[in-house]
Amino acid sequence: SIQFRKQWYQRRVRGSIDVNTMFYRALRCFYIAECHLGQSNWLNAIVLYDKCNEHVSETLASTSDKEMIGELNALSKQIYSQRCSAHASAFLHSQLQEEEMTDISPADKNRILSNCLDQFRLVSSAADLPTIATLPPDFQTTPCKPTFFDISLNQIEFPDLSTRVEKEGALSGLSRWIWGR
């Protein structure tokens, strides 16, 4: 009888731990989705809200605690509203990007201010302003050594090394190697 109670208690504790694990897994998934939503990463947020709904439904199926059921229902409503908000934001962002791309003509997009200084144009909005500089700037070749060393090299007088240079034909290369000169 004592063994039976111990096993029953262990199963009950293990079951409540599993239910709490599923509940906190759903909460963690929800807060990660909130972080993605805050960073305007709507598609990942929508996927995480769907995964969170799966965790909530699993937890609701395996719990009988009325307090936890109430919290899960509140979380489910919040997930639904945030998912709809993320979906609407993603749709709105895609529409705005399409409108911006149609408003920009390729000729005006790459117009640099230094190339059109002789032209006068009335600017009606900030989008019509020409580009001041290209970013990143075009690559330019640079010398390996600073200019200082190139200039100072002209002022240096090198010593005469003609006395150290051997006369041509005095010793050949092989005999020089053998005698070590």
JOMO-V12567 format. One record per residue. PSI is psi in whole degrees, -180 to 180 (NA if undefined). OMEGA is omega in radians with two decimals (* if undefined). BURIAL is I if it has 9 or more other ideal C-beta (glycine too) atoms within 8 Angstrom, else O. Layout:
PSI:OMEGA:BURIAL + PSI:OMEGA:BURIAL
This chain:
-41:3.13:O + -39:3.11:O + -41:3.12:O + -45:3.12:O + -40:3.14:O + -45:3.12:O + -41:3.12:O + -42:3.14:O + -41:3.13:O + -42:3.09:O + -39:3.14:O + -44:3.13:O + -44:3.13:O + -40:3.10:O + -42:3.14:I + -34:3.08:O + -42:3.11:O + -41:3.12:I + -44:3.11:I + -37:3.10:O + -44:3.11:O + -39:3.13:I + -47:-3.13:I + -27:3.04:O + -41:3.09:I + -43:3.12:I + -42:3.13:I + -43:3.11:O + -38:3.11:I + -45:-3.10:I + -30:3.03:O + -39:3.07:I + -37:3.08:I + -40:3.10:I + -43:3.10:O + -38:3.12:I + -38:3.12:I + -25:3.14:O + 14:3.14:O + 32:3.08:O + 74:-2.92:O + -38:-3.08:I + -42:3.08:O + -36:3.12:I + -42:3.14:I + -44:3.13:I + -41:3.14:O + -35:3.07:I + -38:3.08:I + -43:3.11:I + -38:3.12:I + -39:3.08:I + -38:3.09:I + -45:3.12:O + -39:3.14:I + -43:-3.13:I + -37:3.07:O + -42:-3.12:I + -41:3.11:I + -35:-3.13:I + -26:-3.04:O + 5:-3.14:I + 156:3.05:I + 4:3.14:O + 120:-3.05:O + -36:3.13:O + -42:3.13:O + -36:3.10:I + -41:3.08:I + -43:3.12:O + -38:3.13:I + -37:3.09:I + -41:3.10:O + -41:3.11:O + -39:3.13:I + -41:3.09:I + -41:3.14:O + -39:3.10:I + -44:-3.13:I + -46:-3.11:O + -41:3.14:O + -35:3.11:I + -42:3.09:I + -40:3.11:O + -43:3.12:I + -40:3.13:I + -44:3.12:I + -41:3.13:O + -40:3.12:I + -42:3.12:I + -45:3.14:O + -42:3.13:O + -41:3.13:I + -37:3.10:O + -41:3.13:O + -39:3.11:O + -40:3.12:O + -40:3.12:O + -41:3.13:O + -38:-3.12:O + -32:3.12:O + -27:-3.14:O + -26:-3.06:O + 122:3.05:I + 149:-3.09:O + -31:-3.12:O + -41:-3.13:O + -26:-3.06:I + -39:-3.06:O + 16:-3.12:O + 124:-3.13:I + 140:-3.04:I + -41:-3.11:I + -21:3.13:O + -16:-3.09:O + 38:3.14:I + -26:-3.11:O + -2:-3.14:O + 144:3.08:O + 126:3.11:O + 137:3.04:O + 131:-3.11:O + 120:-3.11:O + -25:3.13:O + 171:-3.13:O + -23:3.14:O + -22:-3.13:O + -7:-3.11:O + 141:3.10:O + 164:3.14:O + 132:-3.13:I + -45:3.14:O + 155:3.10:O + 136:3.11:O + 129:-0.12:O + 153:-3.12:O + 159:3.12:O + 148:-3.14:O + 141:3.07:O + 143:3.12:O + 141:3.11:O + 145:3.12:O + 156:-3.12:O + -36:-3.10:O + 149:3.05:O + 157:-3.11:O + -30:-3.11:O + -44:-3.11:O + -32:3.08:O + -40:-3.14:I + -43:-3.09:O + -22:3.13:O + -30:3.11:O + -24:-3.07:O + -11:-3.08:O + 132:3.04:O + 121:-3.12:O + 147:3.13:O + 157:3.13:O + 119:-3.10:O + 14:-3.10:O + -28:3.12:O + -28:-3.13:O + -19:-3.13:O + 129:-3.13:O + 152:3.11:O + 145:3.14:O + 130:3.06:O + -7:-3.12:O + -51:3.06:O + 140:3.09:O + 173:-3.08:O + -40:-3.11:O + -43:-3.13:O + -32:3.09:O + -36:-3.13:I + -38:-3.11:O + -47:-3.08:O + -6:3.06:O + 29:3.13:O + NA:*:O
